[in-house]
Amino acid sequence: MEVRSIHRYARISAFKAREVTREIQGLPVSAALDVLAFTPKKAAILVNQTLKSAIANAENNANLKVDGLVVKEAVVGEGPTFKRMKTRARGSGSQILKRTSHIRIILTDEKAEKAEPKKEAKEAPAAEKKPKKAKKTAKAAAKK
């Protein structure tokens, strides 16, 4: 079973947050929490909050045990950008872009992953086609 948690409008650039989420993807929850605890980045704190929320959702809403949970997906998408102005020389101004992001974490239990066999697309045998014979044109027929 899959459980998810989303932290919307996080005040960090998606580019900076993706660096942290790539590290925890595919790890068991306990290992992911350890990695986040020792990562010295602001994004690690935000991802840690989102991961703990997903764990709480799994325990309370889906009745899953924390020991068997794995981070299936950790994705960061871009949120809206706040546009601010900074005064510059000679009465002009320049734009400051304060970027936000949406952090989404999906957890799944290991048992469910192993129980579901991967569906492979079976290819239907292609009908054997006979090679086409070249059609004789009027000029080719006239030469013979």
C-alpha positions in Angstrom: 0.0 0.0 0.0 1.2 3.5 -0.8 1.1 6.4 1.6 2.1 10.0 0.6 2.7 13.3 2.1 3.2 16.7 0.4 4.8 19.8 1.7 3.5 22.6 -0.5 5.0 26.1 -0.9 8.3 25.2 0.8 10.5 28.4 0.7 13.4 26.8 -1.0 14.4 26.4 -4.7 13.4 23.1 -6.2 16.9 22.7 -7.6 18.4 22.8 -4.1 15.8 20.5 -2.6 16.1 17.8 -5.4 19.7 17.3 -4.3 18.6 16.0 -1.0 15.6 13.9 -2.2 17.8 12.0 -4.7 19.8 10.7 -1.7 16.8 9.1 0.1 15.0 7.6 -2.8 14.7 3.8 -2.5 16.0 3.6 1.1 14.2 2.1 4.0 12.6 4.8 6.2 15.1 4.3 9.1 18.1 4.8 6.8 16.4 7.8 5.1 15.9 9.5 8.5 19.6 8.9 9.3 20.8 10.4 6.0 18.6 13.4 6.5 19.7 13.9 10.1 23.4 14.2 9.0 22.8 16.3 5.9 23.9 19.9 6.5 21.4 21.6 4.2 18.2 23.5 4.7 16.4 21.2 2.3 17.2 18.2 4.6 15.1 19.8 7.4 12.1 20.4 5.1 12.3 16.8 3.6 12.7 15.4 7.1 9.4 17.1 8.1 7.7 15.7 5.1 9.1 12.2 5.6 7.9 12.2 9.3 4.5 13.3 8.1 4.3 10.4 5.6 5.4 8.0 8.4 2.6 9.3 10.6 0.1 8.9 7.8 1.2 5.3 7.3 0.8 4.5 11.0 -2.5 6.2 11.7 -4.4 6.1 8.4 -3.1 2.9 6.7 -2.2 0.9 9.9 1.2 0.0 8.5 4.3 -0.8 10.6 7.3 1.6 10.3 9.8 -1.2 10.0 8.6 -2.3 6.6 8.3 1.1 4.9 10.5 2.1 2.0 10.8 5.5 0.3 9.3 4.7 -3.1 9.4 8.2 -4.5 10.7 11.5 -3.3 10.0 14.3 -5.9 10.4 18.0 -5.8 8.4 20.2 -8.1 8.5 23.9 -8.7 5.9 26.0 -6.8 5.0 29.7 -7.5 7.7 32.3 -7.6 7.4 35.4 -5.5 8.7 38.5 -7.3 10.3 41.2 -5.3 12.1 44.4 -6.2 15.6 45.6 -5.1 16.5 49.3 -5.6 19.5 49.9 -7.8 21.6 52.8 -8.9 20.1 55.9 -10.6 16.6 55.2 -9.5 16.3 51.9 -11.3 15.4 48.6 -9.8 16.0 44.9 -10.4 13.8 41.9 -9.8 14.5 39.3 -7.1 12.9 35.9 -7.6 12.0 34.0 -4.4 11.4 30.5 -5.5 9.2 27.9 -3.8 8.7 24.2 -4.2 6.4 21.3 -3.5 8.0 18.3 -1.9 6.2 15.0 -2.4 7.2 11.7 -0.7 5.5 8.4 -1.3 6.1 5.4 1.0 5.3 1.8 0.4 5.6 -1.4 2.3 8.1 -3.9 1.2 5.7 -6.8 1.3 3.4 -5.2 -1.2 6.2 -4.6 -3.6 7.3 -8.3 -3.5 3.8 -9.6 -3.7 2.9 -7.8 -6.9 4.6 -9.4 -9.9 5.8 -7.1 -12.6 3.6 -7.2 -15.6 5.6 -7.8 -18.8 4.1 -6.8 -22.1 3.9 -9.9 -24.3 4.6 -9.3 -27.9 2.2 -10.9 -30.3 4.0 -12.9 -33.0 4.2 -10.7 -36.1 2.6 -12.2 -39.2 5.2 -13.2 -41.6 5.0 -11.1 -44.7 6.2 -12.3 -48.1 8.6 -9.9 -49.8 6.8 -7.9 -52.5 7.8 -8.5 -56.1 8.8 -5.5 -58.0 6.1 -4.4 -60.5 7.2 -4.2 -64.0 6.7 -0.8 -65.5 5.8 -0.2 -69.1 9.4 0.9 -69.9 10.9 -2.2 -68.3 8.5 -4.4 -70.2 9.3 -2.6 -73.5 13.0 -3.2 -73.1 12.6 -6.9 -72.8 
